[in-house]
Amino acid sequence: MKKHLNIRIHGLVQGVFFRASAKEQAEKLNITGFARNESDGSVYIEAEGEEQNLDRFIKWCNTGPSMAQVEKVDTSEGLLKQFEGFEIQ
């Protein structure tokens, strides 16, 4: 069953290709949504996909790309928005 997750990644996650890498991972896992940088230095992602794929995506978010230093990942469920693809904002 498809789910929607709101994800916020804290740490050294801007300027390290986190959003581009997240898009690549999302596309591999058939996940739609978007990723954007926030003014507080975090990355915010809304992601939709099958639960097992979202679990894999969250696991990836806890590490991120090689230059990232992830300190914390917060997730919450939301309402499905039926995104068409995965975009970087």
C-alpha positions in Angstrom: 0.0 0.0 0.0 1.2 3.5 -0.9 2.2 5.9 1.9 3.2 9.5 2.2 6.1 10.5 4.5 7.3 13.9 5.6 11.1 13.6 6.3 13.4 16.2 7.8 17.2 15.4 7.8 19.4 17.3 10.2 23.2 17.7 10.3 25.7 18.7 7.6 23.2 18.0 4.7 23.4 21.1 2.6 26.1 21.6 0.0 26.9 17.9 -0.1 24.6 16.8 -3.0 22.0 15.4 -0.5 19.0 16.5 -2.6 20.5 15.2 -5.9 21.5 11.9 -4.3 18.0 11.6 -2.7 16.4 12.0 -6.1 18.6 9.3 -7.5 17.7 6.9 -4.6 14.0 7.8 -4.9 13.9 7.0 -8.6 15.7 3.7 -8.0 13.0 2.8 -5.4 10.0 4.1 -7.4 9.4 6.9 -4.9 7.8 10.2 -5.9 7.9 13.6 -4.1 10.4 16.4 -3.6 13.4 17.5 -1.7 14.3 21.1 -0.6 16.8 22.9 1.5 15.4 24.7 4.6 16.7 27.9 6.1 17.6 26.1 9.3 20.2 24.0 7.4 18.1 20.8 7.2 16.7 19.1 4.1 13.0 18.5 3.9 11.6 15.7 1.8 8.1 14.6 1.0 8.1 11.0 -0.3 5.4 8.7 -1.6 5.8 5.0 -2.4 5.3 1.5 -1.2 6.0 1.0 2.5 9.0 -1.3 1.9 10.6 1.1 -0.5 10.0 4.0 1.9 11.7 2.0 4.6 14.8 1.6 2.4 14.7 5.3 1.5 14.6 6.3 5.2 17.5 3.9 5.9 19.4 5.7 3.1 18.5 9.1 4.5 20.1 8.2 7.8 23.5 8.0 6.0 23.0 10.1 2.8 25.7 10.7 0.3 29.4 10.3 1.3 30.1 13.9 2.2 26.9 14.3 4.4 27.0 14.0 8.2 23.5 13.1 9.2 22.7 13.8 12.9 19.0 13.0 13.0 16.1 12.1 10.7 12.5 12.9 11.7 9.6 11.3 9.9 5.8 11.6 10.0 3.0 10.3 7.9 0.9 12.5 5.8 -1.9 12.4 3.2 -1.1 11.1 -0.3 -0.6 13.9 -2.8 -0.1 11.7 -5.9 3.2 13.3 -7.0 4.2 12.6 -10.6 7.9 12.2 -10.2 10.7 13.3 -7.7 11.9 16.9 -7.9 14.5 19.0 -6.4 13.2 22.3 -5.1 
